[in-house]
Amino acid sequence: MRVIALLILIVPGLFGVYGIKLLRDSFFLKTSAPFTWIDSVAAASMLQGTFGLLLAMGGIGFVAGYIFNRDKKTGKVQRIDS
């Protein structure tokens, strides 16, 4: 069971890492493998950056949500009343 739980956390984490790599490459105007079919460097960089942002936010958000729910179950999260 622990191996399955570890895989559930590692796969979205790797997506987040790949998204950060795509963001970095688009910042320096380098097109990666799936986006080399686009002729315009600016359009490829914009599409690559958008896809990288979605992957990074999704991967980091999944791992953060998992940690938040785990801490909420064990009572480590404080409730803030406003």
C-alpha positions in Angstrom: 0.0 0.0 0.0 2.8 2.4 0.8 4.3 1.9 -2.7 1.0 2.7 -4.4 0.7 5.9 -2.2 4.3 6.8 -3.1 3.5 6.4 -6.8 0.4 8.5 -6.5 2.5 11.3 -5.1 5.5 10.9 -7.4 3.7 11.0 -10.8 2.0 14.4 -10.2 5.3 15.6 -8.8 7.1 14.6 -11.9 4.5 16.4 -14.0 5.1 19.5 -11.9 8.8 19.3 -12.4 8.4 18.9 -16.2 6.0 21.9 -16.2 8.7 24.0 -14.5 11.2 22.8 -17.1 8.9 23.9 -19.9 8.4 27.3 -18.3 12.1 27.8 -18.0 12.7 26.8 -21.6 9.9 29.1 -22.8 11.4 32.0 -20.9 14.7 31.5 -22.7 12.9 30.9 -26.1 14.0 27.3 -26.4 11.4 25.0 -27.9 11.2 21.4 -26.4 10.3 18.2 -28.3 6.5 18.3 -28.4 6.4 22.0 -29.6 9.1 21.9 -32.3 6.4 21.5 -35.1 5.4 25.2 -34.7 7.3 27.4 -37.1 7.1 30.6 -35.1 9.4 30.7 -32.1 7.2 33.2 -30.3 4.0 31.1 -30.7 5.8 27.9 -29.8 7.2 29.6 -26.7 3.8 31.0 -25.7 2.1 27.6 -26.1 4.9 25.8 -24.3 4.8 28.3 -21.4 1.0 28.0 -21.1 1.2 24.2 -21.1 4.1 24.3 -18.6 2.2 26.6 -16.3 -0.8 24.2 -16.3 1.4 21.2 -15.6 3.3 23.0 -12.8 0.2 24.3 -11.1 -1.5 20.9 -11.4 1.4 18.9 -10.1 2.2 21.2 -7.2 -1.4 21.7 -6.4 -2.1 17.9 -6.2 0.9 17.3 -3.9 -0.1 20.4 -1.7 -3.7 19.2 -1.5 -2.6 15.7 -0.5 -0.4 17.1 2.3 -3.1 19.5 3.5 -5.8 16.7 3.7 -3.3 14.4 5.5 -2.6 17.1 8.0 -6.3 17.9 8.4 -7.0 14.3 9.2 -4.4 14.1 11.9 -5.5 17.5 13.4 -2.4 19.5 12.6 -4.3 22.2 10.8 -5.7 25.1 12.9 -9.0 26.6 12.1 -9.0 30.4 11.8 -12.3 32.0 12.8 -12.9 35.5 11.4 
